[in-house]
Amino acid sequence: MGFEEPDSEIMLLGQPIFLRNGRSVQFPTRKSFAMCLFLAAQPCVSVDRQKLCGLLWGEFEAEAARGSLRKALSLVATNPDTQCFITRERGCVRSAVDPMRTDLANFVDLISLGTEAAYRKAIKQWRGEPLAGAEIGEEAFDQWVQDFRTATTSEVLRHLNADLAKRDETASVQPADMALCELIVHIDPSELAASERLARALARQGDPAAAIRRLRLLRHALDELDVPLPNHLVTFEKTLRGAAVGEAPKEVAVVPFHGIPTVLLQKPQGMPSVPDLFSYAHSEVMCQLTRFRSLRSFEPLGANSVPGDGAAFIRMETAPDHDYRLLLWNEPNARALYLRCVNARRQDTVSCVRIGYDDLGDRRRADLLLARAINAIEHDILNEEPAHPSSPFARWLTAYKEMQKFTAQSDKLAEEILTELREDPNGSRLSLVHSSLTALFLKRCMYCPTKAPSEADILGARASIQTALSLDEQEPFNHVMAGWMAIRGRQYERARATFDIALSLNPYSSRTLISAAEAFAFCGDLSSARPLADRALALSGRYTPAYFHGYLATIAYLEGDLEECARRLHRAPENGHTLLLAIAVYQERNEVAAAVGARNRFEEQLRREEHSSRFDHDALSSWVVGANMARDVPTRRRMFGALEQAGLPVGLDFA
């Protein structure tokens, strides 16, 4: 099917605008606009209607959400101004606009040319941050907007900075180099490398006044982040002020960053003090930081080839080689302390959390707020671009990001990276490499229900987790994986004890808490699972990963809360486990069409994984027993009955 309206155009940079014949289009409702914006941002992709329901009507009941979606689609399709922007297909919706007719696509084409003219056109094209002001107050959609905005800006800056790094700074200044630097600082005025390159180029051209103005703009941008101008640029600026026109200042060496994630906690100079509250907040931040092993588990090895003391790498003193700076400062007028995390390499804010005086006065409430803040910081750091892409940490981080997607394809990519790291002398000494390989084994069992793992695979997974524990007994994730291996072996009491160890090592980590919650539910202890799940949600806040909802759906099903289970499934990644649960839930709710749709997608996934048009129902039955609520016989019987009614014969004798 071809694109229907060549006169339609979409602006995604800055405030989003839909254009038809050069005229701005008004949508019937804000959610119909949000729906079309979501489709336009991922052209040529057919989006499942259930996904749109979860994105825009996540708090509605399933039937009400579908009704609202149908109404929104009808309003768009019957409106002469908006009907050209979408195409409805069976069970799916997609954008009907040529993907090349967006300002973002034009911008990408321009920067790929790498010429002065293209860069200068790109400066005009970038009207502001992507999807500016597109939030509508719907949690899932607003999170997508923020993720799209961050990912797009980060990817653009990464590409432009990589292009800048390839250009010879010592050679004569080229117009394209100047235009590239101007584009980078137009997008982000706090970009240090481009600003410095511009200032030095202007100085070499004999215009110290323009160089000083450039450094002044950089200083103002950094002030917004509560970050001072680096010392070598302060010295450079002083040299410029005393330099004659045409005189080139001396270059000042910059201390290179290492590949180890380190954190510096400091109090900004001149900050009004609140001794009791500040000291308490400071000590709690330090206490919780030391529990987050993922920020300090990649330290260099000591003389005995064992990991060093991680606390030494969470720096409290000023140091030139830290990667992240935590600023804890007081605002008396706002009656609050603020904790801001800044990427010291890029000089931009990663996270910022407000903590009110009243909150700090209630120690239990303060504990939750600070834990949430540290979870946000850890989340953002683990999702940032690493300083050294080829380091063992950066390679593990790439695998970790793939694993978070919870799809078979992403896990295959992760396994390739982790296998290489296991064979690497440096990578093999990182405990998370080995425990992540165990995690992939467990996830394969979840994705391929009709293919039983070989004895060699099982032994390999056990060996990996033992290696991980021998390298670092203080890493909670290693104990989490050991616990899941115990559950797989029906060793429920051992599993509970192992998860208790993980929770004692880090009671603040939302990831540890959500894993323990589902594990306790599998072990038949729902009374412990629910409080752990609620605390995991409270700590993750707006950073709740999609895979959390798959865990929460399982817990809700075990509790018999089908409404909550269906709501969580709308936001969970689709894999064998969640699709099978969806079939049962929709069938029990008498939503036959939804159950059939989930069954079809489940069977398609099995064929894709097994490369066959048929699958073994006995093996499927055995997998359901092993991978779903193995200890809860009544719930398992209920699930098997629903699957049979939905047309997926799994063998009731197994129930």
Secondary structure, 3 states (H helix, E strand, C coil): CCCCCCCEEEECECCCEEEECCEECCCCCHHHHHHHHHHHCCCCCCEEHHHHHHHHCCCCCHHHHHHHHHHHHHHHHHCCCCHHHEEEECCEEEECCCCCCEHHHHHHHHHHHCCHHHHHHHHHHCCCCECCCCCCCCHHHHHHHHHHHHHHHHHHHHHHHHHHHHCCCCCCCCHHHHHHHHHHHHHCCCCHHHHHHHHHHHHHCCCHHHHHHHHHHHHHHHHHCCCCCCHHHHHHHHHHHHCCCCCCCCCCCCCCCCCCCCEEEECCCCCCCCHHHHHHHHHHHHHHHHHCHHHCCCCCECCCCCECCHHHHEECCCCCCCCEEEEEEEEHHHCEEEEEEEECCCCEEEEEEEEEHHHHHCHHHHHHHHHHHHHHHHHHHHCCCCCCCCCHHHHHHHHHHHHCCCCHHHHHHHHHHHHHHHHCCCHHHCHHHHHHHHHHHHHHHHHCCCCCCCHHHHHHHHHHHHHHHHHCCCCHHHHHHHHHHHHHCCCHHHHHHHHHHHHHHCCCCHHHHHHHHHHHHHCCCHHHHHHHHHHHHHHHHHHCCHHHHHHHHHHHHHHCCHHHHHHHHCCCCCCHHHHHHHHHHHHHCCCHHHHHHHHHHHHHHHHHHHCCCCCCHHHHHHHHHHHCCCCCHHHHHHHHHHHHHCCCCCCHHHC
